[in-house]
Amino acid sequence: MKVSPMIKKSIWFVWLLTVPIGIWVTYQVYPPSINGSIIDVLAFLLMMSVVAAMPMVVNNTPIFLIQWVSLAVFLTYGIFVEIVLVQIALIVLLARLKIQKADAYRYPLNSMMFFIVSLLSGLLFYTLGGTHGASLANEPNNIFLGTVYGISNYAFNTIILVLVQIFIIKLTGPYFGKDFIWETVTTLITFPIGFVLYELHKDMGLLSLLFVGIPFASLSIILSLYYSSDKINQFLQNAAEIGHQLAERLKADEVIDLFVQKLIEMLPVDYSYILDVVDNKELKLIHKVEFGEILEPVAEPLRKGEGISGLVWAKMEPVLFHSRKEWKQINSGYVPPRAESILSVPIVRNNQVVGVLVLASKKKRAFEKSQLMIVDILCSHFAVAVDNARHHEKTKEYSERCALTGLYNYRYFENLLTSEFEKLQFGQRKLLSLILLDIDHFKSVNDTYGHQSGNEILCELALRLKEMIGDIGTAARYGGEEFVILLPDMMKDDALELAEKVRLLIADKPFTLLQSMDEEGKQQLVKITASIGVATAPQDADDSLALIRHADRALYVGAKRSGRNRVAEYVK
């Protein structure tokens, strides 16, 4: 949520025109009736400050249980003292939250919000005939009006907060999340304590603050601990779900992308980096995300003990820095200077560090220790998932590749052809051309130079085809000395032209036999040729098998029988 500089300046300007003047006018219209009990007022201020210093932060929204104290202050001393004490408590709260310089506008913004809430709810109380300082036992109507004051105070606060979120912060809902529920529940729980404190103070003075303050402090601590444990449980549930999702991914890149995406959704992350341990010698940056955008992972490798990542690798322990001051002396250079909070965790597999995760935020104290524990658990899931995905990729590659030439094999090609034909039938492809080639007189090459030399020719031919075809199609070894090239969305004339280039690539450049020498002791060079057939769907075939069959027919009838070393097209 980004607020423009113009709005920030406007907030300060409006605050100067409203809050100081408003407090002075309130003093003139509703002068305080302290009657020499300044120590009691200071005691109330101390209690409000203590309460403000122990907020719960829910969905990045601070909740401090001050309503019950402000109710007692208002009923005792009136609207002016209540406004002043709430304003001071607000400063304590924002100081406790360590608001950054860029967010300093929150001081005047929150000050205006609380001033308006105090003013409106106080005026409503007085308008309905309420008077502060009266005994609740002697004037039961004040209990009703005090309740009206408390409810209106909370209602005005909620309405103003939503308006600020819509028009200033530009937050696009939902406006009533978990923070709203927590604030409502805690307000209902603590609200009656304000009446009790007010009555006890009239009879017991300062002692009442001790009797009420200690139980409330205990209640506040219990609620804070309950929320913290609930939040940790939610993080653990999310971690388990993310672990299952990672395990379902079968590609390493997909595992990495999903892992970082889930971390960014779960934590206030602005910068995310994953570094891989290479040969147990250095850390190489392999994944880089800044403000949700995946960037090219360009950075100098780090050695063990060098920089934050190297430190985590060397010690095999996670680190948590709350501000730039704590880590700037050990920064290696790839973490942006605008970063403040940093959380870094080793990625461990079989008791060895295989990588390092670095998360950073522009905000100070953005990460908590409990989150460090959750990320550590997630890194364990991540390490296993990446390892499994890489094993799967290798196994799949072995099953799809020809062990000799490195090209795709017959099984992979058939699946690819079926998939491409489905695209053709559903209109995702317009054309599908196929080139089938067979080396001429390859048996005589094997008989003359040996099968090892024949394998060398097959490997060199595969390399030439791979370089020529590039990304425009897919080359595969179809079997024996036959090779096939699939060309999506290529017209037949273009496929024939490419096939002629392939023929010349084979015929015009001799093949080198590394294991065979000629009479002069030089490496043997062998000239070979190939016959090639071309067919194109849908004009030549209605299904994938027909496309192969017709290309094969063009090869043997149109090329082999016509003298070999030529390109032929299928003709119906």
SELUM-447383 format. One line per 2 residues: their letters; for each residue x, z, y of C-alpha. Coordinates in Angstrom, 3 decimals, padded with zeros to 6 digits. Layout:
BEGIN
a) X/Z/Y ~ ...
***
This chain:
BEGIN
mk) 000.000/000.000/000.000 ~ 001.775/-001.288/003.069
vs) 000.735/-000.391/006.619 ~ 001.852/-002.764/009.389
pm) 004.080/-001.452/012.226 ~ 001.317/-002.210/014.750
ik) -001.169/000.010/012.894 ~ 001.425/002.782/012.632
ks) 001.994/002.737/016.402 ~ -001.765/002.673/016.979
iw) -002.187/005.754/014.780 ~ 000.352/007.702/016.838
fv) -001.290/006.576/020.071 ~ -004.812/007.535/018.936
wl) -003.521/010.898/017.689 ~ -002.059/011.696/021.138
lt) -005.415/010.920/022.736 ~ -007.528/012.917/020.266
vp) -005.898/015.861/018.511 ~ -003.985/017.689/021.311
ig) -006.815/017.099/023.804 ~ -009.437/017.890/021.168
iw) -007.804/021.216/020.303 ~ -007.616/022.162/024.016
vt) -011.308/021.275/024.553 ~ -012.258/023.262/021.446
yq) -010.383/026.259/022.845 ~ -012.318/025.992/026.116
vy) -015.752/025.582/024.490 ~ -015.277/027.899/021.510
pp) -012.592/030.430/022.520 ~ -011.205/032.480/019.618
si) -012.298/036.071/019.102 ~ -009.170/037.565/017.587
ng) -009.589/040.979/019.227 ~ -005.994/042.106/018.755
si) -005.773/041.225/015.038 ~ -002.971/038.692/015.480
id) -001.176/040.075/012.396 ~ -004.213/039.279/010.292
vl) -004.245/035.719/011.646 ~ -000.566/035.338/010.772
af) -001.323/036.698/007.293 ~ -004.038/034.070/006.853
ll) -001.570/031.447/008.080 ~ 000.984/032.625/005.535
mm) -001.590/032.381/002.741 ~ -002.651/028.889/003.829
sv) 000.994/027.803/003.992 ~ 001.654/029.113/000.484
va) -001.415/027.268/-000.806 ~ -000.320/024.082/000.983
am) 003.155/024.376/-000.540 ~ 001.689/024.234/-004.093
pm) -000.217/020.923/-004.194 ~ -001.195/018.957/-007.259
vv) -000.390/015.250/-006.980 ~ -003.040/013.238/-008.829
nn) -002.868/009.412/-008.674 ~ -000.300/009.804/-005.863
tp) -002.870/011.833/-003.889 ~ -001.874/015.428/-002.965
if) -004.594/018.018/-003.606 ~ -004.108/021.463/-002.080
li) -006.749/024.124/-002.600 ~ -007.110/025.265/000.996
qw) -010.876/025.032/001.501 ~ -011.589/028.602/000.427
vs) -009.013/030.039/002.860 ~ -010.187/027.813/005.715
la) -013.789/028.938/005.042 ~ -012.776/032.593/005.316
vf) -010.750/031.866/008.479 ~ -013.640/029.978/010.058
lt) -016.223/032.683/009.297 ~ -013.826/035.337/010.631
yg) -012.286/033.777/013.743 ~ -014.258/030.603/014.483
if) -013.520/026.914/014.770 ~ -010.427/026.997/017.027
ve) -008.319/029.272/014.815 ~ -009.423/027.360/011.726
iv) -008.347/024.030/013.266 ~ -004.947/025.371/014.350
lv) -004.180/027.026/011.007 ~ -005.227/023.949/009.024
qi) -003.006/021.753/011.209 ~ -000.009/024.017/010.551
al) -000.765/024.139/006.814 ~ -000.934/020.336/006.828
iv) 002.609/020.162/008.247 ~ 003.776/022.467/005.432
ll) 002.098/020.219/002.862 ~ 003.636/016.990/004.159
ar) 007.030/018.658/004.455 ~ 006.687/019.812/000.846
lk) 005.904/016.241/-000.221 ~ 009.055/015.049/001.603
iq) 007.445/012.186/003.453 ~ 009.955/009.403/004.133
ka) 010.685/008.059/007.576 ~ 008.793/004.830/006.885
da) 005.675/006.880/006.076 ~ 005.934/009.232/009.066
yr) 002.622/007.840/010.321 ~ 000.967/010.007/007.667
yp) 001.558/013.084/009.863 ~ -000.680/011.923/012.750
ln) -003.103/010.167/010.379 ~ -003.717/013.250/008.223
sm) -003.729/015.464/011.326 ~ -006.551/013.381/012.824
mf) -008.463/013.363/009.552 ~ -008.356/017.169/009.155
fi) -009.096/017.716/012.836 ~ -012.212/015.530/012.664
vs) -013.345/017.197/009.431 ~ -012.889/020.709/010.895
ll) -014.586/019.741/014.143 ~ -017.629/018.035/012.590
sg) -018.295/020.701/009.956 ~ -017.767/023.501/012.515
ll) -020.118/021.894/015.065 ~ -022.746/021.441/012.350
fy) -022.494/025.153/011.512 ~ -022.927/026.204/015.136
tl) -025.718/023.687/015.774 ~ -027.741/025.119/012.897
gg) -027.453/028.597/014.446 ~ -024.509/030.035/012.589
th) -022.184/032.619/014.166 ~ -018.702/033.555/013.016
ga) -017.667/037.165/012.592 ~ -021.083/038.339/011.338
sl) -021.522/040.232/008.066 ~ -022.955/038.193/005.243
an) -024.830/041.232/003.943 ~ -026.598/041.826/007.297
ep) -027.226/038.127/007.994 ~ -027.931/036.334/004.684
nn) -028.602/033.126/006.649 ~ -024.850/032.939/007.229
if) -024.308/032.538/003.474 ~ -026.508/029.455/003.534
lg) -024.857/028.133/006.694 ~ -021.412/028.923/005.313
tv) -022.336/026.900/002.228 ~ -023.505/024.070/004.475
yg) -020.179/024.308/006.296 ~ -018.202/024.102/003.048
is) -020.228/021.193/001.643 ~ -020.141/019.249/004.917
ny) -016.403/019.919/005.210 ~ -015.810/018.362/001.794
af) -018.283/015.509/002.413 ~ -016.760/014.572/005.796
nt) -013.290/014.712/004.238 ~ -014.332/012.351/001.424
ii) -016.064/009.867/003.757 ~ -013.141/009.733/006.192
lv) -010.646/009.354/003.342 ~ -012.532/006.352/001.933
lv) -012.744/004.765/005.403 ~ -008.989/005.221/005.864
qi) -008.325/003.646/002.460 ~ -010.505/000.637/003.314
fi) -009.570/-000.089/006.918 ~ -006.033/001.301/007.354
ik) -004.320/001.405/003.976 ~ -006.292/-001.687/002.811
lt) -006.771/-000.222/-000.646 ~ -009.005/-002.358/-002.867
gp) -010.806/000.295/-004.947 ~ -011.615/002.149/-006.989
yf) -011.974/004.852/-004.361 ~ -013.230/007.599/-006.667
gk) -010.643/007.989/-009.382 ~ -009.117/010.932/-011.193
df) -007.903/012.448/-007.912 ~ -011.501/012.575/-006.610
iw) -012.694/014.311/-009.789 ~ -009.907/016.882/-009.653
et) -010.476/017.627/-005.976 ~ -014.231/018.020/-006.513
vt) -013.835/020.342/-009.501 ~ -011.178/022.519/-007.878
tl) -013.214/022.736/-004.642 ~ -016.303/023.927/-006.549
it) -014.203/026.493/-008.430 ~ -012.442/027.943/-005.379
fp) -015.201/027.633/-002.777 ~ -016.963/030.973/-003.604
ig) -013.616/032.768/-003.230 ~ -013.821/032.059/000.517
fv) -016.950/034.213/000.860 ~ -015.372/036.994/-001.202
ly) -012.201/036.930/000.920 ~ -014.254/036.990/004.135
el) -016.299/040.066/003.117 ~ -013.315/041.929/001.665
hk) -011.299/041.295/004.814 ~ -014.047/042.849/006.972
dm) -013.914/046.027/004.856 ~ -010.277/046.209/003.692
gl) -008.261/044.205/006.231 ~ -004.902/042.817/005.117
ls) -005.195/044.413/001.679 ~ -007.928/041.916/000.834
ll) -005.429/039.048/001.132 ~ -003.299/040.678/-001.547
fv) -006.233/041.274/-003.903 ~ -007.539/037.737/-003.535
gi) -004.231/035.912/-003.039 ~ -002.557/036.977/-006.317
pf) -005.489/035.957/-008.595 ~ -005.845/032.692/-006.698
as) -002.131/031.955/-006.957 ~ -002.469/032.494/-010.707
ls) -005.480/030.176/-010.799 ~ -003.595/027.544/-008.818
ii) -000.614/027.732/-011.185 ~ -002.914/027.494/-014.236
ls) -004.705/024.449/-012.827 ~ -001.387/022.813/-011.935
ly) 000.009/023.451/-015.426 ~ -003.190/022.171/-017.008
ys) -003.027/018.969/-015.006 ~ 000.676/018.525/-015.807
sd) 000.065/018.965/-019.537 ~ -002.914/016.603/-019.374
ki) -000.764/014.020/-017.590 ~ 002.026/014.362/-020.165
nq) -000.490/013.959/-023.007 ~ -001.767/010.793/-021.348
fl) 001.795/009.488/-021.035 ~ 002.410/010.243/-024.723
qn) -000.755/008.379/-025.715 ~ 000.318/005.417/-023.587
aa) 003.783/005.544/-025.156 ~ 002.269/005.412/-028.664
ei) 000.048/002.455/-027.726 ~ 002.963/000.622/-026.111
gh) 005.076/001.278/-029.214 ~ 002.414/-000.390/-031.397
ql) 002.169/-003.358/-029.023 ~ 005.946/-003.806/-029.006
ae) 006.040/-003.768/-032.803 ~ 003.496/-006.623/-032.907
rl) 005.727/-008.993/-030.904 ~ 007.882/-011.307/-033.019
ka) 010.120/-012.698/-030.271 ~ 012.805/-010.636/-028.552
de) 012.018/-012.097/-025.111 ~ 008.337/-011.192/-025.511
vi) 009.292/-007.632/-026.494 ~ 011.485/-007.264/-023.390
dl) 008.853/-008.732/-021.044 ~ 006.090/-006.513/-022.453
fv) 008.286/-003.394/-022.349 ~ 009.174/-003.845/-018.677
qk) 005.604/-004.811/-017.759 ~ 004.199/-001.619/-019.321
li) 006.824/000.543/-017.605 ~ 005.942/-000.969/-014.230
em) 002.234/-000.326/-014.880 ~ 002.852/003.266/-015.948
lp) 005.506/004.378/-013.424 ~ 006.182/003.759/-009.699
vd) 008.903/001.179/-010.433 ~ 010.184/-001.251/-007.784
ys) 013.350/-002.352/-009.599 ~ 013.901/-002.690/-013.329
yi) 017.073/-003.687/-015.175 ~ 017.973/-003.935/-018.857
ld) 021.633/-004.193/-019.819 ~ 022.941/-005.149/-023.259
vv) 026.068/-003.711/-024.868 ~ 028.286/-006.691/-025.780
dn) 030.867/-006.168/-028.559 ~ 030.975/-002.482/-027.638
ke) 033.177/-003.493/-024.677 ~ 030.914/-004.127/-021.700
lk) 027.371/-004.026/-020.369 ~ 025.752/-007.349/-019.541
li) 022.611/-007.593/-017.395 ~ 019.987/-009.498/-019.456
hk) 016.704/-008.714/-017.676 ~ 016.009/-008.181/-013.987
ve) 012.663/-007.488/-012.311 ~ 012.232/-006.609/-008.649
fg) 008.801/-005.895/-007.164 ~ 007.108/-007.425/-010.209
ei) 009.065/-010.712/-010.035 ~ 011.369/-011.720/-012.879
le) 014.709/-012.842/-011.425 ~ 017.829/-014.476/-012.815
pv) 019.962/-011.661/-014.315 ~ 023.160/-012.378/-012.410
ae) 025.639/-009.505/-012.123 ~ 029.213/-008.645/-013.053
pl) 029.557/-006.954/-016.472 ~ 030.165/-003.196/-016.429
rk) 032.583/-001.194/-018.541 ~ 031.889/002.120/-020.205
ge) 031.771/004.868/-017.586 ~ 031.456/002.382/-014.712
gi) 028.431/002.738/-012.459 ~ 025.157/004.429/-013.373
sg) 024.614/002.282/-016.482 ~ 028.188/002.768/-017.685
lv) 027.823/006.514/-017.170 ~ 024.655/006.591/-019.285
wa) 026.371/004.479/-021.952 ~ 029.436/006.736/-022.050
km) 027.514/010.034/-022.196 ~ 024.605/008.691/-024.317
ep) 022.322/010.795/-022.119 ~ 019.584/009.816/-019.628
vl) 020.008/010.548/-015.920 ~ 017.514/011.157/-013.126
fh) 018.376/010.878/-009.429 ~ 015.800/011.837/-006.803
sr) 017.492/010.203/-003.800 ~ 020.248/007.793/-002.873
ke) 022.527/010.632/-001.781 ~ 022.821/011.733/-005.405
wk) 024.009/008.402/-006.817 ~ 025.460/006.254/-004.029
qi) 029.041/007.261/-004.919 ~ 028.707/005.856/-008.456
ns) 026.622/002.753/-007.783 ~ 028.102/-000.390/-009.335
gy) 026.563/-002.834/-006.884 ~ 023.560/-004.396/-008.656
vp) 021.122/-001.667/-007.587 ~ 019.731/-002.649/-004.141
pr) 020.647/-000.418/-001.194 ~ 016.955/000.207/-000.448
ae) 016.517/002.040/-003.752 ~ 016.223/005.817/-003.673
si) 015.045/007.311/-006.981 ~ 016.739/006.150/-010.180
ls) 015.871/006.834/-013.804 ~ 018.269/005.490/-016.433
vp) 018.004/005.891/-020.208 ~ 020.277/004.733/-023.061
iv) 018.687/002.411/-025.622 ~ 019.889/003.815/-028.931
rn) 019.717/002.225/-032.390 ~ 021.292/003.845/-035.482
nq) 023.007/006.459/-033.290 ~ 024.695/003.749/-031.213
vv) 023.927/002.705/-027.666 ~ 022.840/-000.934/-027.800
gv) 021.665/-001.161/-024.202 ~ 020.759/000.719/-021.030
lv) 017.496/000.765/-019.071 ~ 017.571/001.356/-015.314
la) 014.403/001.967/-013.288 ~ 014.502/002.435/-009.517
sk) 012.053/003.092/-006.701 ~ 012.237/002.867/-002.924
kk) 010.631/006.312/-002.692 ~ 012.468/009.586/-003.006
ra) 011.500/011.838/-005.926 ~ 009.434/009.008/-007.427
fe) 010.146/010.055/-011.026 ~ 009.602/013.363/-012.827
ks) 011.464/014.974/-015.709 ~ 008.435/014.556/-017.958
ql) 008.517/010.810/-017.254 ~ 012.180/010.739/-018.214
mi) 011.209/012.157/-021.606 ~ 008.451/009.546/-022.052
vd) 010.761/006.658/-021.129 ~ 013.344/008.004/-023.583
il) 010.712/007.877/-026.355 ~ 009.680/004.364/-025.311
cs) 013.301/003.202/-025.420 ~ 013.444/004.251/-029.076
hf) 010.348/002.127/-029.817 ~ 011.863/-000.696/-027.768
av) 015.183/-000.659/-029.642 ~ 013.435/-000.904/-033.017
av) 011.041/-003.623/-031.797 ~ 013.841/-005.789/-030.347
dn) 015.919/-005.385/-033.498 ~ 012.981/-006.383/-035.704
ar) 012.125/-009.340/-033.463 ~ 015.704/-010.632/-033.535
hh) 015.798/-010.353/-037.342 ~ 012.512/-012.239/-037.504
ek) 013.811/-014.964/-035.169 ~ 016.944/-015.409/-037.271
tk) 014.965/-015.535/-040.506 ~ 012.531/-018.021/-038.989
ey) 015.385/-020.145/-037.666 ~ 017.043/-020.230/-041.089
se) 013.754/-021.290/-042.673 ~ 013.157/-024.034/-040.067
rc) 016.662/-025.510/-039.839 ~ 018.670/-027.753/-042.082
al) 021.601/-025.664/-043.259 ~ 023.969/-028.664/-043.119
tg) 023.129/-030.460/-039.855 ~ 021.469/-027.704/-037.816
ly) 018.500/-029.988/-037.044 ~ 014.943/-028.958/-037.858
ny) 014.044/-029.457/-041.511 ~ 011.200/-031.255/-043.273
ry) 008.932/-028.167/-043.382 ~ 009.219/-027.490/-039.650
fe) 008.726/-031.166/-038.801 ~ 005.534/-031.425/-040.851
nl) 004.046/-028.357/-039.123 ~ 005.065/-029.708/-035.713
lt) 003.566/-033.128/-036.467 ~ 000.282/-031.545/-037.564
se) 000.188/-029.433/-034.390 ~ 000.939/-032.431/-032.142
fe) -001.723/-034.519/-033.861 ~ -004.277/-031.783/-033.207
kl) -003.340/-031.936/-029.518 ~ -003.790/-035.688/-029.666
qf) -007.271/-035.326/-031.170 ~ -008.330/-032.729/-028.584
gq) -007.080/-034.789/-025.642 ~ -004.034/-032.625/-024.861
rk) -001.809/-035.578/-025.790 ~ -002.424/-039.260/-025.039
ll) 000.182/-040.787/-027.347 ~ 002.451/-039.752/-030.184
sl) 005.353/-041.992/-031.180 ~ 007.534/-041.525/-034.247
il) 010.952/-042.970/-035.048 ~ 012.120/-042.914/-038.679
ld) 015.711/-043.985/-039.471 ~ 017.646/-044.383/-042.696
id) 021.421/-044.892/-042.969 ~ 022.219/-048.237/-044.579
hf) 024.179/-048.205/-047.853 ~ 024.817/-044.470/-047.594
ks) 025.364/-044.217/-051.369 ~ 028.371/-046.486/-051.115
vn) 029.796/-044.239/-048.370 ~ 029.520/-041.249/-050.694
dt) 030.995/-043.218/-053.597 ~ 033.912/-044.454/-051.468
yg) 034.831/-041.399/-049.437 ~ 033.163/-038.554/-051.330
hq) 030.144/-036.387/-050.698 ~ 032.054/-034.108/-048.324
sg) 032.778/-037.055/-046.060 ~ 029.142/-038.109/-046.354
ne) 028.119/-034.654/-045.149 ~ 030.474/-035.013/-042.186
il) 028.739/-038.267/-041.222 ~ 025.335/-036.602/-041.478
ce) 026.482/-033.733/-039.241 ~ 027.989/-036.051/-036.609
la) 024.863/-038.225/-036.615 ~ 022.702/-035.130/-036.134
lr) 024.849/-034.101/-033.166 ~ 024.541/-037.566/-031.576
lk) 020.766/-037.565/-032.027 ~ 020.419/-034.089/-030.570
em) 022.411/-035.055/-027.469 ~ 020.521/-038.310/-026.940
ig) 016.988/-036.992/-027.496 ~ 017.416/-033.766/-025.515
di) 014.064/-032.387/-024.352 ~ 012.050/-035.625/-024.541
gt) 011.311/-035.159/-028.248 ~ 012.245/-033.415/-031.478
aa) 014.812/-034.671/-033.979 ~ 014.752/-033.500/-037.604
ry) 016.414/-034.280/-040.899 ~ 013.648/-035.718/-043.027
gg) 015.604/-035.686/-046.265 ~ 018.816/-037.152/-047.710
ee) 020.092/-039.735/-045.221 ~ 016.737/-040.054/-043.412
fv) 016.141/-038.674/-039.922 ~ 012.968/-038.567/-037.869
il) 012.294/-038.278/-034.125 ~ 008.900/-037.211/-032.742
lp) 008.140/-038.288/-029.168 ~ 004.982/-036.828/-027.553
dm) 003.274/-038.940/-024.856 ~ 005.703/-041.846/-025.237
mk) 004.392/-045.409/-025.318 ~ 005.361/-047.660/-028.205
dd) 007.472/-050.009/-026.068 ~ 009.459/-047.034/-024.740
al) 009.853/-045.677/-028.277 ~ 011.154/-049.067/-029.456
el) 013.619/-049.130/-026.559 ~ 014.824/-045.629/-027.442
ae) 015.085/-046.580/-031.121 ~ 017.309/-049.542/-030.178
kv) 019.583/-047.168/-028.228 ~ 019.763/-044.930/-031.306
rl) 020.672/-047.918/-033.475 ~ 023.480/-048.913/-031.104
li) 024.634/-045.280/-030.878 ~ 025.188/-045.407/-034.659
ad) 026.468/-048.953/-035.064 ~ 028.813/-049.246/-032.091
kp) 030.740/-046.015/-032.489 ~ 032.586/-045.290/-035.755
ft) 032.218/-041.894/-037.423 ~ 035.257/-039.656/-037.901
ll) 035.990/-038.212/-041.342 ~ 037.876/-034.976/-040.768
qs) 038.718/-034.512/-044.458 ~ 040.008/-038.041/-045.053
md) 043.140/-039.882/-043.812 ~ 043.865/-043.623/-043.679
ee) 047.091/-045.323/-044.794 ~ 048.805/-044.511/-041.492
gk) 047.997/-040.778/-041.808 ~ 045.311/-040.848/-039.158
qq) 041.809/-039.496/-039.556 ~ 039.589/-042.025/-041.264
lv) 036.998/-043.859/-039.152 ~ 033.897/-045.260/-040.834
ki) 031.403/-047.695/-039.420 ~ 027.821/-047.301/-040.545
ta) 024.473/-048.748/-039.524 ~ 020.878/-047.598/-039.746
si) 017.506/-049.221/-040.198 ~ 014.736/-047.871/-038.022
gv) 010.948/-047.974/-038.102 ~ 008.612/-047.083/-035.242
at) 004.888/-046.257/-035.206 ~ 002.615/-044.841/-032.516
ap) -000.673/-042.937/-032.680 ~ -003.522/-043.447/-032.127
qd) -003.067/-047.246/-032.171 ~ -001.205/-047.285/-035.531
ad) -002.572/-044.186/-037.272 ~ -005.539/-041.826/-037.348
ds) -003.755/-038.859/-038.925 ~ -000.275/-037.400/-039.249
la) 000.394/-038.652/-042.794 ~ -000.611/-042.180/-041.835
li) 001.799/-042.090/-038.878 ~ 004.722/-041.219/-041.186
rh) 003.621/-043.735/-043.785 ~ 003.373/-046.571/-041.277
ad) 006.748/-045.753/-039.682 ~ 008.237/-045.726/-043.189
ra) 006.633/-049.081/-043.919 ~ 008.082/-050.534/-040.717
ly) 011.513/-049.195/-041.719 ~ 011.592/-050.688/-045.211
vg) 009.541/-053.862/-044.743 ~ 010.433/-054.737/-041.176
ak) 014.044/-053.508/-041.059 ~ 015.566/-053.082/-044.546
rs) 014.143/-056.286/-046.031 ~ 015.022/-058.228/-042.884
gr) 018.718/-057.505/-043.228 ~ 019.137/-053.847/-042.160
nr) 020.753/-052.537/-038.933 ~ 017.664/-053.300/-036.902
va) 014.548/-051.729/-035.373 ~ 011.075/-052.694/-036.542
ey) 007.627/-051.648/-035.399 ~ 004.569/-051.162/-037.516
vk) 002.186/-054.092/-037.343 ~ -001.293/-053.865/-038.810
***
